[in-house]
Amino acid sequence: MASLQARLDDGRKNRLHRQQYQKPASSEDDDHEPVHHVAWSSGASRPAEAGTLPAASGTATNKTLRNKTQADQFLKSGEPRKAIASYSKAISLSVKEQDITSKLVAALYCNRSLAYEHLSAHVEATEDAEKAATLQPAWSRPYERLAQAKLGGKQWSAAVAACRRGEALFDSKSNVATPFTALLDTISIAAAMDGDVQGFDGRTLEVREAGEEAWLGKAAPEVPELDYPPSNLSSSASSLSPVSSGNELAGQVSGNSVSQLAIAPVSKTSAMLATGWKRSSFRSVKEAVDAAEDGDRILLLSGIHNGMGEAVNVGKRLLIEGSGQLGETKLDQRANSPTFRITRTCVIRNIDIDMTGFREAIFISGSGSVQPLVQHCIVRCSGDDAVNICGDAKPTMDNCLLQGKKCGLRAFGACKPRLGKCRLEDCGEQGLKAMDTAKPFLTLCQLKNNAEEGAVVMDSAVATLAQCRLLGNKGPGIDISSRGRVVAHGCTVSHNVGGLWLWDQAQCQAVNSVIEGGSTYAVLADGIADIKLQGSCIKGMIQATERAWEGIDETTNQIVEGLEAVDLPAENGPFKFVPDQFTRKQ
């Protein structure tokens, strides 16, 4: 950090401008017209949909079509009430016309269902979706609308069932994602945060603990009866059709005994295909994740598991959880790659992650549809950050302990993480570091005893802190620089070396908060920083520009000045100058 006094005198100069993360361009699918369209996929085309509706029949009256077109426009422009009125009028007209096709009427009900859902009228949305499905049972769109309505009403099981029915109407031979893929992700996470596991209705895969082998970088010991198909079934399957009998077998062996054939080697893959045997017990987390499919649950048995020196890439909708109480299931990773690299909506919970290496323990990236839940976990990293989040990802972390050699949580790109009841403690640098255009939202969190600041918000990042406690940090509780912004509600900033510090064009709005400066300034506002405090208590000395003072000197605030004069802290420890603008504010 450059000289603190120099910053007060001269402001920041010659800052290195880094290219900010650019959100990729995307086009929004037309959700209103019942016609074939391209769903979200990884560069592949959406499969043909059974029952896809063609353009409206030419026999439909102009009045019905005009009302439908008008309703579609209202819905697209964000006017659902007007859309409902127009759809309702079109439906009434269709009842009087004998030549109106059931396809067009189904489209009207389907679109009106979406309009109702925009108003959170889940019951009405459900009724319309069901009417559309009755009229066109081979069309998948009504089931998409039905799932959305059930999701809004928190009817998790019914929402998943509607998705499954809709999926079945697509080409089953295609592996391309459908609209139901992302919808199932959303339902699964919403249900998981509500304590339900709907959406994770696949198989349960167990991961055996490695015991002492974990410390040696090994997987759990091999157990042949769990890791391989039964030998008798495997050998039989390799030579028999499903209807083969014992006599047929005798004729096929050509002089070899049946017992000799039983021990003949066969490939594990061919045996699995022939017998239908599916492995359900695994030696490592990575092995289980690689074998899992969307909707599966992976259970780590109590004990110590090894990360096998490689990142576990989670690109499927999975529930990965540890057994027993938190701390009874530990994942020991020793590598220079993350323990978990998450690029898809999933749930990871009840695991103690102990990472040794020069990378973060958890890395989350992807588009805004990537919304994983990390719940009730301990995440420690002895060589880097505990958690890194980037891209447009929107993960949720609930009731977790984050502890890194550097940061507890580093948010960059345009990500929007949400943390609730988390502790970012005893980190070697900051508890939270928000960069680029990231927008972290922390509720009921504690940022405590970190070697530098409690929270650093820089570049154009925006951090929201609700009822958070920033205590005992060796630097300021909150430090905002460049064009960073903090919104704080009901927060306590106390026993740090500095309270709320703003530099450059930084902004802060704090309501009903307590800000104490410890051995230095409670509030320090430099440059053209903008600060607005309301209903808050400031304990300690304030150094601010006239511009900033206007936002502090409010009648609703209480200012308790310290009995002794304070100064800027000595330039060592967390205040030592570090000329690296990629890792430190300057």
N, C-alpha and C positions, 0 to 999 in steps of 0.2 A: 504494500500500500504506500503510495507516495506520501510525502510529509503531510500530516494532517493540517498543520498550520498553513502550509502552502496551498492546500486545497481551499481553505477558508479565504485566503487572500486572493488567489488567482483563478480558482475553479479548475475544472479538468481541461487539459489541452492535448491535442494530437492523439485522440482516442482511435484505436484501430477498429474500423467498421467491418464487421463480419457479415457475410451474406446470410440473411435469415432464411429459415426453413420455408420453402414455398409449398403451399398446399396444392396437391395435384388437381388439375382441372377434371371435373366430372360432370356428367349430364344426368339429370334426374329423369327416371322412367316415368312415363305417363301412367299414373295410378288410376285413372278414371275411365278411360276407354277400354272396353272389353275386347281388346285385340292383342294379337301376339306381339311381344316386345322382348328386348334383350334384358335378361336378369343380370344381377351381379355375378361375375365369374372371373376366373383368372385367365382372361384372354380367350375364353372359349364361348361358343354360341350357346344360347339357351335351347334346350331340347324342345321338340314339338310338343305342344300341350293338347291333350285330348279335349275335344269340346271347345276349342278356341272359337270365339264368336266372330263371324265375318262382319263387314259393315252392315249398317241397318238396312233392313229390307226396303225396297223401293215402294212397297205397298203401304208402308206406314204413312199416316197422315202428316202433312207439313207441320201442323200444330204440335203434335207429339214430338217430332224431331226438333222443332224450334225450341221447345221447352227444355228438352234434354241438352241441346247445345248451350243454351243459356245457363243451365244448371252447372254444366261442366266448367264453364268459364268462371262462374261464381266460386266454385270449389277450388279451382286453380289459383284464384286471386285472393284466397283466404277469407271468403265470406260464406261460411257453411250454413248459416240460417237462411240466407237467400237461396242457396243451392237446394236446401231441403224443400223450400216452398215450390221451386220450379220442378224438382223431381216429382214431388207429390202431385202437382198439376198434370205432369206428363203421365203418371201412373193412372190418374183418374180418367184421362182422355183415352188411354189404351184399353180400359175396361169397356168403353162404349164402341170401340172399333173391333170388328170381327177379324180383320186381316192383319192385326198387329201380331208379330211373331213372339213366341215365348222367349226367344233369345233376347229380343229388345227389352221386354219387360224384366227379365232377369238382370240385364245390365242396369236398368233404372233402380231396382232394389239394391243391387250391389253397390252402386255409386252413392245412393242415399245412405247406405250403411256406413260408408266412409265419412260422409258429412256428419252423421250423428256421432261418430267416434271422435271427430274433431271437437265436438262439444261435450265430450265425456258422457254422452248419453248411451251407456253401454247396453242397457236393456233394449232400447230401440234399435241400436246397431246390430245386436244379436238377432232380433226378429227379422230384420230386412235381409241379413245374410242368409238366414235359414230359408226364407222365401225364395231367394235367388237360387240356392242350392236345390230346392225342390223343383223349380222350373227347369234347371239345367244341371242335373246330377253329374254329368261328365265334365263340367267346367270347374277348374280348380280355384278360380278367383273368389267365389263366394266363401270358400273355406279359409282363404287368406284373410278376408274381412271378418269371418267368424272368429278366427284365432286372435285377431287384433282386438276384437270386442271382449273376448274372454280374458285376454291379457289385461286390458284396462280395468276389468272387474275383479282382477286377482283370482280368477278361477283357473289356476295353473294346469290342472289335469285336463280340463276341457279344452284349454288353449292348445296344449300339446296334441291332444286327440284330433283337433281340427287340422293342425299342421300335418299330421301323419296321413290324414285322409286326402288332403290336397296334394301331398307329395306322391301319393299312389296314382294320381291322375297324370303324372308326368311319365315320360319314357323311362322305364326302370333300368334299361340297358345303359343309360347315360350316367356318367360320373360328374357331370357339370352341375354346379350349384344352381339352386332354384330360389325363388323369393322366400321359400320356407326355410332355407338354410340360415339366413340372417335372422329371420323371425324366431326360429327355435333358439338361436343364441340369446336373443333378447329375453325371451320367456324364461329360459333356463337361469339366467343371471338374476332376473327380477324375483323368481321363485326362491333361488338360493339365498338372496338377501332377506327373504321373508321366512327363512328356515325350512324351505321345501326343496326336494331334490327332483321335482318334475323336470323333464328334459334330459335327465341323466338316467334313462330307462333301459340302457343297454346291459352288457355283461359287467360283472364285477371281477376285476383282475387283481390278484394279490401279489405283493412284492415281499419276499422273505428278507429278514434282516441279515446283514452280513457278519455281525458279531465282530470278532477280532480281525477277521479278514478285511473289514472296512478300513482299519488303520493301515493296512498294507496295500491299499488301493485296489482291492479285489471285490468282486461281486459275492453274493451269498454262495455258499457251497452248493455244488450240483446235487440234485436229487433226481435220479433217473425216472422214477415213477411219476414225478411231477413235471419234469422237463421234456419228456419224450412220450410218444404214443405207446400204449401197451404193446409189447413185442408180438404177442400172438395175433392181435387184431391187425397189427401193421403188416405182418407177413401174409396173413390171409387176404387182406385187402389188396395186396400187390398182385395177386394172381387170380382172384375170384371176382365174378360179377356179383351184384347184390343178391341174386337168386341162386348162386352156386350152392351145391350140396356137398356133403362129405364124400359121396361116391364120385362126383365129378372131380373133386380134388384129387382123389386117388388115381383117376385116369390121367390127370394132367402132370403128375410129378415124374412120370417116366422112369420108374425104378427108384426114385428117391423116397425115403420114408416121410411121413407127415411131420415127424419130430424134427427131421433135418430141415424141412422147409420152414418150420416155425422159427428157426434161428437164423434164417438167411437174411443178410442185411438189406434193408430197403431205405430209401430216402425219407427223411422226416416230412418233407413237403408232400410227396406222393401218398404217404400214409395218412396224412391229415385230410387230403382231398378224398381219398377212397373211403375212409372210415367216418368222416365227419367229426373227428376228434379235434377239439380246440383247446389250446393250452390256456390255463387260467392262473397259473402260479409262475412267477418270474424271479430272476436273480438280481435284477437292478431296475431302478426307476426308468432309465432310458430304454431298456429292453421292453418293459411293459408299455410305455408310451408309443414306441414304434409299432407295437402289435395291436394297439387299441384302435377303435373306430369311434366316430362321432357318437356321443351319448353314453360312452362307457364310464365306469367308475373304477379308479385305481386306488387300492387300499394298501398303504405301507404298514406292515405289521410292526409292532413295538420293537424298538432296538435301534441299532446304528446301521444306516445304509450308506453305500459309497456312490459318489457321483461319477465314478469311472473316468474322471479326467476329461470329460466331454460335456458340452452343453446339451441339456435335454430340450429339444426343440418341440414346443407345444403349438402345433398348428391345427389342432382338432378341438372340438367341444368336449372337454373331459372334466371330470371331477377327480382331483388328486388330493387325497387326505391321509393324515397319519392316524394311527390307532391310539387309544388311551388318552391320558391327559397331555396337555402341551408340555413338551420336554421329554416325553417318553419315546417319541419317534424323531430321531435326528438324521438329517441328511448331510454327510460330511463330503465336501467337494474340495479337491485340491487340483486346481487347473488355472490356466490363463484364458479361460472362456467362462461365460456366465453359467451358473448352476441351471437356471431356467431361462430360455429365450422364448418369450411368449409373443405370438403373432396372431392369435385367435382368441375369441371369447372362451374362457374356461374358469374353473374354480380351483384354487389351491388353498388348503386350509389345514390347520392343526399340525404344522411341521416346523421343526427347529432346524433352520438352514445355517450351517457353519461353513463359510466359504474362505478358503485360503488361496490367494492368487492375486494377480494384478488386473483383475476385471471385477465388475460389479457382480453381486450375487444373483440379482434378477434384472433382466433387461426386457422391457416391454416396448413394442413399436408397432406401427401400422396405421391404418385409416381410422376414422371415427367409429367404424363398426367394431373395432377391437376394444372390447369392454370387459376384461377379465376381473375377477374378484379374488383378492388375496386376503384371507380371513384367518384371524387367530393364529398368526405365525410369528416366529422369531427369525429375523433375517440379520445375520452378522457377516461382515466381510473384513478380513484383517489386512487387505492390500489395496482396496479401492472403495467405491461407494457401495452402500447396501443395495439401493435400487436406482436404476436409470429408466426414465420414461421419455420417449421422443415420438416424432411423427405427429399424427392427429389422435393418437390413442386416448381412450377415456377409461382408464382402469379405476377400480375402487379398492381401497385398502382399509380393512376394518379390524380394529383391536389388534394391531401388530406392534412389535418392537423392532425398530430399524436402527442398526448400529454399524457405521462404516469407519474405516480408517480415514476416509475423506468425508463424504457427505452421507447423511442418512438417506435423503432422497434428492436426486438431481433431476429436475424437470426441464426439458428443452424442446426445441422444435415448436410445434403448436399444440402440444398435448394438453389434456384437461383432466388431471388426476383428482380424485376425491379421497380424502383421508378422514376417517372417523375414529375417535378414541385410540389414536396411535401415539406411540412414544418414540421420539427421535432423540436419542440420548447418547451421551458419551462418545460422540463422533470426533474424529481428529481435526475436522474443519467445521463446517456448518451442519446444523440439523437439516435445514431445507435450503436448497439453492435453486432458484427459478431463473431461467435464462430465455433468450430469444423472445418468443411470443407465448410461452407457456402460461397456463392459467390454473395453478393448483388451488384447491378449495379444501381447507382444513377445518374440521369441527371437533371440539372437545379433545384437542391434541395437546401434547406436552413436548416442548423442545427444551431440553434441560442438559446442563453440564457439558456442553460442547466446547471444544478447545478454541473455537473462534466464535462467530456470530450464531445466534439462534436461528435466524432466517435472513437470507440474502436474496433480494429481488433486483434484478438488473436487466439491461437491454430494454425491451418493451413488454416484459413479463408482468402479469397481474396476479397477485396472490390475495386470496380472501381467507381471513382467519376469524373463526367464530368460536367464542368462549375457549380460546387457547391460552396456555400458560407458557411463557418463555422465561425460564428461571436459571440462574447460576451459570450462564454462559460467560466465557472469558473475553468476549467482545460484546458489541451492542446486541440487545435483544432482537431488534429489527434494523436492518441496514438496507436502504433503497438507493439505487444509483441509476444514472442515465435517464431513461424514460420509464423506468419501472414504477409500478403502482401497487399500493397495499390498501385493502379495505378491512378494517378490524372492528369487530363487534363483541363487546363484553370480554375483552382480553386483559390479561395481567402480564406486565413486563417488569420484572423485578429481580434484584440481586445479580444483575449482569454488570459488565463494565461498559456502561452506556445504555440508554434506553431506546429511543426511536431516533435514528439518524437518517437524514435525507441529503442527497447530493444532486448536483446538476439539475435536470428537469423532472426529478422524482416527484411523486404525488402520494399522499396518504390521507385517508379519511378514517378517523377512529371515533367510535361511539361507545359511551358507557364503559370505557377502559381505564385501567390504572397503569401509569407509566412512571417508572422510577429509574434514576440514572446511576445509582451506586456511587462509585468513586469519581465519576465524571458526569458529563451532561445528560440530563434526562431527555431533553429534546435538542437536537442540533440540526438546523436547516440551513443549507448553504446554496449558493448559486441562485437559480430561479425556482427552487423547489416550492411546491404548493402543498400546504397542510391544512386540514380542516378537522378540528377536534370539537366534539359535542358531548356534554354530560360526562366528561372524563376528569380524572384527577392526575395532575402532574406533580410528582414529588422530586424536587431537585432543581438544579440550575438549567436555564434555557438560553441557548444562543441561537438566534434566528434573524433572518433578514426582515426588513419591514413588511415585505410581501407575505412572508410566512407568519409573522406575528399577528397579522390580521385574522388569520384562521385559528390562532391559539387563544387570543384575547376575547373569548366568548363568555357571556354571563353564565352560561350553563356549566362552565368548566371550573374546577377548583385547582388553584396553583399553590403548592406548598413549597416555598423556597428553602433550600438547605441552609444550615447555620454557618457553614464554612464555604469559602470559595473553592471552586474546582477548576481543573485545567484538563487539557487533552492528555491522554495516557502516553507513557513513554513508548517510543517506537521500537518495541521488541515483542516477541511472542506473536499474538494475533495481529498486532499493529505494525509488524515489520514489513518494510517495502519488498514486494515481490513483483518484479517486472515481467509479468506474464498475464496478458489481458484475456487469455482464454480460460484461465483458471481462477483469476482474482479480479475483483473490481479495482479500478485504478483511479 
